[in-house]
Amino acid sequence: MSAIITFFLSGVCHQIPEQCITLTGGTLFLCFRCTGLFLSLVITLVLLTIIEPEARTWPPRVSRIILALLVMFWVLDGINSTIYSIDSVRALYSPTNSLRIYSGAGMGFVLGIVLCPILLNFWKGEATDRPILSPWWHGPVALSCSILASSMIFYRVPDSLIFWQIVTGWSVIGTISLVNTLLVVAFSHTQSIRLSHIKSGLAGTFLAFLEMGLLAGIRANMGV
């Protein structure tokens, strides 16, 4: 079972051993950066859905600037890590797993902010013009929770491979399934097709595994 999940998740993560979290019992499915990203995304999405059920639009301009900086941090750290693996002399700095997990957490926070209004528009349906991250302090609260979760796994609390395999595995599968479910719902609306939430969810989950399987197969054939 573990080998099957590892294969599917290889479609979204390179799973380089030295960049993956080692716990008592083995190594996690994901690298530090992907672990931080998906954990943070799920935490942000769940938390903001609960505390901001009326949010339907993008955050205010100042918040968007901060989100853009978090994206730039994630991109810069990822590019620098790649350059370092090719030629360490040309890298801006020596990459560390702590930078990987926290840059991933920042990106996951941004993706959660982007997805939350879309999810609420489909789920709730009521038309409002309230932006996400209103009031502003909801942002620091959600980001702090994401960083806390990332710190827990970084410092191996709890030091349980099975626990974190379940948490991270379902974070990835759940997130990609959710995105595909939203796409299925959007497509069915444009085609005037009525699908129940269960059917839409099953279709989204099927597409998620299909996409991950195809990407994993391509990466395996290319040896990357």
C-alpha positions as CSV (number, residue, x, y, z in Angstrom):
1,M,0.0,0.0,0.0
2,S,2.8,2.4,0.9
3,A,4.6,1.7,-2.4
4,I,1.4,2.5,-4.3
5,I,0.9,5.8,-2.5
6,T,4.6,6.6,-3.0
7,F,4.2,6.0,-6.7
8,F,1.2,8.3,-7.1
9,L,2.7,11.0,-5.0
10,S,5.9,10.9,-7.1
11,G,3.7,12.6,-9.7
12,V,3.8,15.8,-7.6
13,C,7.1,15.5,-5.7
14,H,10.6,14.5,-6.8
15,Q,11.1,12.5,-3.5
16,I,14.8,13.0,-3.4
17,P,15.8,11.1,-0.2
18,E,18.1,13.7,1.3
19,Q,15.4,16.3,0.9
20,C,12.7,14.2,2.5
21,I,11.8,14.0,6.2
22,T,13.1,10.9,8.0
23,L,11.1,9.7,10.9
24,T,11.2,6.6,13.1
25,G,10.3,3.8,10.8
26,G,11.3,5.3,7.5
27,T,11.1,8.3,5.1
28,L,8.0,10.4,4.3
29,F,6.4,10.3,0.9
30,L,7.2,14.0,0.2
31,C,10.1,16.3,0.3
32,F,10.3,19.2,2.8
33,R,9.0,21.8,0.4
34,C,6.0,19.8,-0.8
35,T,5.2,18.8,2.8
36,G,5.1,22.4,3.9
37,L,3.1,23.4,0.8
38,F,0.3,20.9,1.1
39,L,0.0,21.0,4.9
40,S,-0.2,24.8,4.8
41,L,-2.7,24.8,1.9
42,V,-5.1,22.4,3.7
43,I,-4.8,24.3,7.1
44,T,-5.3,27.7,5.4
45,L,-8.3,26.5,3.4
46,V,-10.0,24.8,6.3
47,L,-9.4,27.6,8.7
48,L,-10.5,30.4,6.4
49,T,-13.6,28.5,5.3
50,I,-14.6,28.3,8.9
51,I,-13.8,31.9,10.0
52,E,-14.6,33.7,6.7
53,P,-17.7,31.9,5.3
54,E,-18.8,35.1,3.6
55,A,-15.6,35.7,1.6
56,R,-16.1,35.6,-2.1
57,T,-13.4,37.8,-3.7
58,W,-9.6,38.3,-3.7
59,P,-7.9,39.9,-0.8
60,P,-7.2,43.7,-0.5
61,R,-4.2,45.2,-2.4
62,V,-1.8,45.2,0.5
63,S,-2.5,41.6,1.2
64,R,-1.9,40.7,-2.4
65,I,1.6,42.3,-2.3
66,I,2.5,40.2,0.8
67,L,1.2,37.1,-1.0
68,A,3.3,38.0,-4.1
69,L,6.4,38.2,-1.8
70,L,5.7,34.7,-0.4
71,V,5.4,33.4,-4.0
72,M,8.7,35.0,-4.9
73,F,10.3,33.5,-1.8
74,W,9.1,30.0,-2.9
75,V,10.2,30.5,-6.5
76,L,13.6,31.9,-5.5
77,D,14.4,29.1,-3.0
78,G,13.3,26.5,-5.5
79,I,15.5,27.9,-8.3
80,N,18.4,28.4,-6.0
81,S,18.1,24.8,-4.8
82,T,18.2,23.5,-8.3
83,I,21.2,25.7,-9.2
84,Y,23.0,24.5,-6.1
85,S,22.5,20.8,-7.1
86,I,24.0,21.6,-10.5
87,D,26.8,24.0,-9.5
88,S,27.0,25.0,-5.8
89,V,29.4,27.9,-6.7
90,R,26.7,29.7,-8.7
91,A,24.0,29.4,-6.1
92,L,23.0,32.5,-4.1
93,Y,23.1,30.6,-0.8
94,S,23.3,27.0,0.5
95,P,19.8,25.6,0.6
96,T,18.5,24.0,3.8
97,N,15.6,21.8,4.6
98,S,14.2,24.4,7.0
99,L,14.1,27.0,4.1
100,R,12.4,24.4,1.9
101,I,9.6,23.6,4.4
102,Y,8.9,27.2,5.3
103,S,9.0,28.5,1.7
104,G,6.6,25.6,0.9
105,A,4.4,26.7,3.8
106,G,4.3,30.2,2.5
107,M,3.3,29.0,-1.0
108,G,0.6,26.7,0.4
109,F,-0.8,29.7,2.4
110,V,-1.1,31.7,-0.9
111,L,-2.8,28.8,-2.7
112,G,-5.2,28.4,0.2
113,I,-6.1,32.1,-0.1
114,V,-6.7,31.7,-3.8
115,L,-8.8,28.6,-3.5
116,C,-10.9,29.6,-0.6
117,P,-13.2,32.2,-2.4
118,I,-13.6,29.8,-5.3
119,L,-14.6,27.0,-3.0
120,L,-17.1,29.2,-1.1
121,N,-18.6,30.5,-4.3
122,F,-19.4,27.0,-5.4
123,W,-20.3,25.7,-2.0
124,K,-22.4,28.6,-0.5
125,G,-23.5,30.3,-3.7
126,E,-24.7,33.6,-2.1
127,A,-23.3,36.6,-4.0
128,T,-21.3,39.0,-1.7
129,D,-18.5,41.3,-2.4
130,R,-16.6,40.6,0.8
131,P,-12.8,40.0,0.2
132,I,-10.9,37.2,1.7
133,L,-8.6,38.2,4.7
134,S,-11.1,40.6,6.0
135,P,-10.3,41.6,8.7
136,W,-6.6,41.7,7.9
137,W,-5.5,39.8,11.0
138,H,-7.0,36.6,9.7
139,G,-4.0,36.3,7.4
140,P,-1.4,36.3,10.1
141,V,-3.5,33.8,12.1
142,A,-3.8,31.4,9.2
143,L,-0.1,31.7,8.3
144,S,1.0,31.2,11.9
145,C,-1.1,28.0,12.1
146,S,0.6,26.8,8.8
147,I,4.1,27.6,10.2
148,L,3.2,25.8,13.4
149,A,2.2,22.6,11.6
150,S,5.3,22.8,9.4
151,S,7.5,23.2,12.5
152,M,5.8,20.2,14.2
153,I,6.7,17.9,11.3
154,F,10.2,19.5,10.9
155,Y,11.0,18.8,14.5
156,R,9.3,15.4,14.3
157,V,6.4,16.0,16.7
158,P,5.1,13.4,16.9
159,D,7.9,11.2,15.6
160,S,5.5,8.8,13.9
161,L,5.9,7.8,10.3
162,I,2.4,6.4,10.0
163,F,0.8,9.5,11.4
164,W,2.5,11.9,9.1
165,Q,2.1,9.6,6.1
166,I,-1.7,9.7,6.6
167,V,-1.7,13.5,7.2
168,T,0.5,14.4,4.2
169,G,-0.8,11.7,1.9
170,W,-4.4,12.8,2.4
171,S,-3.4,16.5,2.2
172,V,-2.1,15.9,-1.3
173,I,-4.9,13.6,-2.5
174,G,-7.6,15.8,-0.9
175,T,-6.3,19.0,-2.3
176,I,-5.9,17.8,-5.9
177,S,-9.3,16.0,-5.7
178,L,-10.9,19.3,-4.5
179,V,-9.4,21.3,-7.4
180,N,-10.6,18.7,-9.9
181,T,-14.0,18.6,-8.3
182,L,-14.4,22.3,-8.6
183,L,-13.4,22.0,-12.3
184,V,-15.9,19.2,-12.8
185,V,-18.6,21.4,-11.2
186,A,-17.7,24.4,-13.3
187,F,-17.7,22.3,-16.5
188,S,-21.0,20.7,-15.7
189,H,-22.6,24.1,-15.1
190,T,-21.4,25.4,-18.5
191,Q,-22.9,22.3,-20.2
192,S,-26.1,22.5,-18.1
193,I,-25.4,19.1,-16.6
194,R,-26.6,18.5,-13.1
195,L,-24.3,16.4,-10.9
196,S,-24.7,15.6,-7.3
197,H,-22.0,16.6,-4.9
198,I,-21.1,12.9,-4.4
199,K,-20.7,12.3,-8.1
200,S,-18.7,15.5,-8.6
201,G,-16.4,14.5,-5.8
202,L,-15.9,11.0,-7.1
203,A,-15.2,12.4,-10.6
204,G,-12.7,14.8,-9.1
205,T,-11.0,12.1,-7.1
206,F,-10.7,9.8,-10.1
207,L,-9.2,12.6,-12.1
208,A,-6.7,13.4,-9.3
209,F,-5.4,9.8,-9.3
210,L,-5.4,9.8,-13.1
211,E,-3.3,12.9,-13.2
212,M,-0.9,11.8,-10.5
213,G,-0.5,8.4,-12.1
214,L,0.2,9.9,-15.5
215,L,2.8,12.3,-14.1
216,A,4.4,9.6,-12.0
217,G,4.6,7.3,-15.1
218,I,6.2,10.1,-17.2
219,R,8.7,10.9,-14.4
220,A,9.6,7.3,-14.0
221,N,10.2,6.8,-17.8
222,M,12.2,10.0,-17.9
223,G,14.2,9.0,-14.9
224,V,13.5,12.3,-13.0
